[in-house]
Amino acid sequence: MSNENETENTVPVNFRYRDDNGKMISKEAAIEKRWAYKVDGSPTKIYQHRLAIREAEKNGTERPVREKKTYDPGSQSHANVPSPYDLKRRSGYRVIWQVLAENVGDFVGIKDLTTTVIARLKVEAPDWYERRYSETPYDVETNAYVMTRAPYNAHIEAMSQRVVKEDEGFKLMTDVTEPRQLKKRGRKPNKVEVTPVLDANVEADDDASVTVNEGEVVTV
């Protein structure tokens, strides 16, 4: 984790980006392509890997292949709870889950959760956190909420766990056996079309129908 930070920080901030045709592009364009970090414009690993491929093609050597990080869910645990996340990786979701795992079955208030998660991220990866969140702190509440919704909750639910949000905060449930029940949203009452009966001596209107709630009686 620390090695990754050191490698990223050795790249000059005034790095210049070029597209596939070798034409220089702006930092904003590089950020849009996810080639540069928003904070300081330094190149991401995606762009560094792209440069390595171009260099290999130029020299006629074998193209490098990015090592895919795989994790077997449940092979690690925290607070005696099997983890859906790789605890060795730098991840805000992982830290949120760890804090909730330390309080299984109990709600953790948003304020306490935010304070704890940010404090741990600053200790575990200070350079990374400073570079990405020096101006705007990591949004713990939003990311915790994301963990309650599809598709981001799939690997959590696969381990018979569930993150839920209520007014009290967030809670991690374990040994979940029933499928997640979505809350029903309020619906408008059914509408019916009612055509009033007009007196024979009254000239009919072109738009005589009236919309009312089902069960109501209309008198014309």
Phi, psi and omega in degrees: 000314179292327179296322179297318181295318181296320180295317181294323185282347179279348181280129180299144182293328182274038180295141180255136183252145177230146180278189184295338179267003179085003180279135181292138179237163182284164177297323180298319178293323179293322178296319180297327179276000183066030176267342183225149176283144183294325188292306186237000178078008178288150184290143177277172178294333178298314181288322179297322177292322178298318178295323180295323178293315180297321179294321179294318179295323179294321182269355180073025179260175183292135180293133179288149179241126180292133179287123180276126179277117180246148180220133178272105183307131179094352181285344175238160181216159178219131182055037179065022177243124178303135186262131174282348182250152173285112184289351180269350182269152176278113186202131176293320178301318181299316181292320177301314180298319181299316179297318179292325180294332178285350181228041184307131177085352180242147177282140174250121181301149183300320181296312180295319180297315181298313181299315183292314182297313181296320179299319181290320179298321180294328180279318185286321183219069185298317181294315179298315182293319181296321182291321185269327190233028179291326182267315180239116183300154177303127184277089183294316184299313181297316182289327176294322178295322178302325182291348179268350188244155175288149000270001187289343180268001187300312183287338175286313179296328180296340179259019180060035176239163180205135174258126181237154179236131174226185180298332182284343182134218181243149181218142174259125177255144177237167180056039179283127181246334182267146178297155182294131179261117178281141179289138179280135178271151180298141180242149177289147179299149180299145179249144176231150178268124180240127178257112182296149177271120184265153176295144184297336182272355181260132181291130183292141176276147178296334181233073186270350183288146180232133178267124180225168175289148182300134178099346180281153179252129182252131177244125182242000000 
